Amino acid sequence: MPKKDLSMIALVFFLTRCFFNLYTFTNLFSFLITASIILLLLLILKKIKFTINNSLGKWLYFLSLLFIFVIILTNAVNFININYFRYENYFSVALSLIIISYIIGKDKIKTISSISEIFLFIFIFIAILISIGLLSLIQVDNYKDFTNINKITTSILPYLIIFIFFYLRKNNITIGYLLGVSSSFFDIILLIGCLGNKLPLTYSYPGISILKTITFFNFINHLDKLFSFIYLFEYTITLALIINIMKKIIKKESI
């Protein structure tokens, strides 16, 4: 795979956004510290030369990926039920996600990353629309409570991306990670600016709730649907990638 492959950058971009969306950052310093530590770990990973060849190491890695898969699948199912269904339907939604992720992930990573590259351009278009729609709602005073150094919190969830980065470490993943982090940080800036103290209280995907109230140029009034579409893609492509890696472990390929 080429060192500077836009498709791989796009894959890591969505992968990064997915993992950072697993946790609600209510402090900007918390986000920056977490992002910096992961970047440091990523740079260390890229220097690692060894591979996991023994069975015990591979199965421990497999179980770690399975644990991450369940976490992301649970978040994805909750997201779909909250935003698309009136009644909770966990089993059929989870089964559908697993099947779709398997279909996407059963091929080579090059195929998964190529799909990500296509969606990257769609994301850019949607992100521009959303940014324009939300900028007018930002209130500067809302940032005060989110820059308090004494309220720094953390979570293990974003750090789980390191397990995926270990497998992708030989590819150009640094640029994709930095772009994904920048995009997630910009999302948080917009949400805090619009919601302020309401952010921690209303977080069942508050960005979507905000976008339901916005009409763009009087003809685009479903930005929330576009935004939820991005969330769904991030979840699905991440699940597909994890399935792809687990399949290679089962086939006893080098990791």
C-alpha positions in Angstrom: 0.0 0.0 0.0 1.4 3.4 -0.9 2.8 5.5 2.0 0.6 8.5 1.1 -2.7 6.8 0.2 -5.7 9.1 0.5 -7.9 6.1 1.0 -6.0 5.0 4.1 -6.0 8.6 5.4 -9.8 8.7 5.0 -10.2 5.4 6.8 -8.2 6.5 9.8 -10.0 9.8 9.7 -13.4 8.2 10.2 -11.9 5.6 12.6 -10.6 8.4 14.8 -13.9 10.3 14.8 -15.7 7.1 15.8 -13.5 6.4 18.8 -13.6 10.0 20.0 -17.4 10.0 19.7 -17.6 7.1 22.2 -17.0 9.6 25.0 -18.6 13.0 25.7 -15.8 15.5 26.4 -17.1 18.2 28.7 -13.7 19.9 29.0 -11.6 21.1 26.1 -8.4 20.4 27.9 -9.5 16.9 28.5 -9.9 16.4 24.8 -6.5 17.9 24.0 -4.7 15.9 26.6 -6.3 12.7 25.4 -5.6 13.4 21.8 -1.9 14.3 22.6 -1.3 11.1 24.5 -2.8 9.0 21.7 -0.7 10.8 19.2 2.4 10.0 21.3 1.4 6.3 21.5 0.8 6.3 17.8 4.3 7.6 17.0 5.7 5.0 19.3 3.7 2.3 17.5 5.1 3.3 14.2 8.6 2.6 15.5 7.7 -0.9 16.5 9.3 -3.6 14.3 8.0 -6.8 15.8 4.9 -8.8 14.8 2.6 -11.0 16.9 3.3 -14.6 15.7 2.5 -16.7 18.8 -1.0 -18.1 19.3 -1.4 -16.7 22.8 -0.5 -13.2 21.7 -2.9 -13.4 18.7 -5.8 -14.6 20.8 -5.3 -12.0 23.4 -5.3 -9.4 20.7 -8.4 -11.0 19.2 -10.3 -10.9 22.5 -9.3 -7.2 22.9 -10.7 -6.5 19.4 -13.9 -8.4 20.2 -14.3 -6.3 23.4 -13.9 -3.1 21.3 -16.3 -4.5 18.7 -19.0 -5.0 21.3 -18.6 -1.5 22.7 -18.9 0.1 19.3 -21.7 -2.1 18.3 -23.6 -1.2 21.5 -23.1 2.5 20.8 -24.2 2.1 17.2 -27.4 0.2 18.1 -28.3 2.8 20.8 -27.7 5.6 18.2 -29.9 4.0 15.7 -32.7 3.3 18.2 -32.6 6.8 19.5 -32.6 8.5 16.2 -34.5 6.2 13.8 -37.0 4.1 15.7 -39.9 4.9 17.9 -39.6 1.6 19.7 -36.3 -0.1 20.8 -35.3 -2.9 18.5 -31.9 -4.0 19.7 -31.6 -7.5 18.2 -32.6 -6.9 14.6 -30.5 -3.6 14.5 -27.4 -5.3 16.0 -27.8 -8.3 13.6 -28.2 -5.9 10.6 -25.1 -4.0 11.6 -23.1 -7.2 12.0 -24.1 -8.5 8.6 -23.4 -5.2 6.8 -20.1 -4.8 8.6 -19.1 -8.4 7.7 -20.0 -7.8 4.0 -17.8 -4.7 3.9 -15.0 -6.2 6.1 -14.7 -9.5 4.4 -12.6 -8.0 1.6 -9.2 -6.4 1.7 -8.5 -3.3 3.8 -7.8 -1.6 0.5 -11.5 -2.0 -0.3 -12.6 -0.7 3.1 -10.3 2.4 2.8 -11.5 3.0 -0.8 -15.1 3.3 0.5 -13.9 5.7 3.2 -12.2 7.8 0.5 -15.5 8.2 -1.3 -17.4 9.2 1.9 -14.7 11.6 2.8 -15.8 14.0 0.1 -19.4 13.6 1.2 -18.4 14.4 4.7 -16.6 17.6 3.7 -19.7 18.8 1.9 -22.0 18.0 4.9 -19.5 19.4 7.4 -19.4 22.8 5.5 -23.2 23.0 5.6 -23.4 22.1 9.3 -20.7 24.6 10.2 -22.4 27.4 8.4 -25.7 26.5 10.1 -24.3 26.4 13.6 -21.9 29.3 13.6 -24.7 31.8 14.0 -25.9 30.0 17.2 -22.5 30.2 19.0 -22.3 32.2 22.2 -18.8 33.0 23.5 -19.9 32.8 27.2 -20.7 29.2 26.8 -17.0 28.2 26.7 -16.2 29.4 30.3 -17.2 26.2 32.1 -15.5 24.0 29.5 -12.0 25.5 29.9 -11.6 25.0 33.7 -8.4 23.1 34.3 -9.7 21.8 37.6 -12.5 19.9 35.8 -10.3 17.8 33.5 -11.8 14.3 33.1 -10.8 11.3 31.1 -12.0 8.0 29.7 -10.4 4.8 28.5 -12.7 4.6 25.4 -10.8 6.9 23.0 -7.6 5.1 23.9 -8.9 1.8 22.6 -8.1 3.0 19.1 -4.5 2.1 19.8 -5.4 -1.6 19.3 -6.5 -0.8 15.8 -3.5 1.5 15.2 -1.2 -1.4 16.1 -2.5 -3.3 13.1 -2.4 -0.3 10.8 1.0 1.0 12.1 2.9 0.3 8.8 0.5 2.6 6.9 0.3 6.3 6.7 -2.0 6.8 9.7 -0.6 9.9 11.4 -2.2 12.3 8.9 -5.5 10.6 9.1 -5.4 10.7 12.9 -4.5 14.4 13.1 -7.3 15.2 10.6 -9.8 13.1 12.5 -8.9 14.7 15.8 -9.1 18.2 14.4 -12.5 17.4 13.0 -13.8 16.0 16.3 -12.4 19.0 18.2 -14.2 21.3 15.8 -17.4 19.4 16.4 -17.0 19.9 20.2 -16.2 23.6 19.7 -19.5 24.0 17.8 -21.5 22.0 20.3 -20.2 23.8 23.4 -20.7 27.2 21.7 -24.3 26.3 20.9 -25.3 24.4 24.0 -23.0 25.5 26.8 -24.0 23.9 30.2 -26.8 22.0 28.4 -24.3 19.8 26.7 -23.7 17.3 29.5 -27.4 17.2 30.3 -28.8 16.7 26.8 -26.1 14.4 25.4 -27.9 11.8 23.5 -26.3 13.1 20.4 -27.0 16.8 21.0 -25.6 17.8 17.7 -28.5 16.1 15.9 -31.0 17.8 18.2 -29.5 21.2 17.4 -29.5 20.5 13.7 -33.2 19.6 13.7 -33.9 23.3 14.4 -31.9 24.7 11.5 -33.1 25.5 8.0 -30.3 26.3 5.6 -31.3 28.7 2.8 -34.9 27.6 3.3 -34.4 24.5 1.3 -32.2 22.2 3.4 -34.0 21.5 6.6 -32.8 18.0 7.4 -29.1 18.6 8.4 -29.7 16.2 11.3 -30.3 13.4 8.9 -27.1 14.2 7.0 -25.2 14.3 10.3 -26.6 11.0 11.6 -25.6 9.5 8.2 -22.0 10.4 9.0 -22.3 8.8 12.5 -23.7 5.6 11.0 -20.9 5.4 8.4 -18.2 5.9 11.1 -19.6 3.1 13.2 -20.1 0.8 10.3 -16.7 1.3 8.8 -15.0 0.8 12.1 -16.9 -2.4 12.8 -16.0 -3.6 9.3 -12.3 -2.9 9.9 -12.3 -4.8 13.2 -14.0 -7.8 11.6 -11.4 -7.7 8.8 -8.5 -7.8 11.4 -10.2 -10.6 13.4 -10.6 -12.7 10.3 -6.9 -12.4 9.6 -6.1 -13.5 13.1 -8.4 -16.6 12.7 -6.6 -17.3 9.4 -3.3 -17.2 11.4 -1.8 -14.4 9.4 1.0 -12.3 10.9 -0.1 -9.3 13.0 
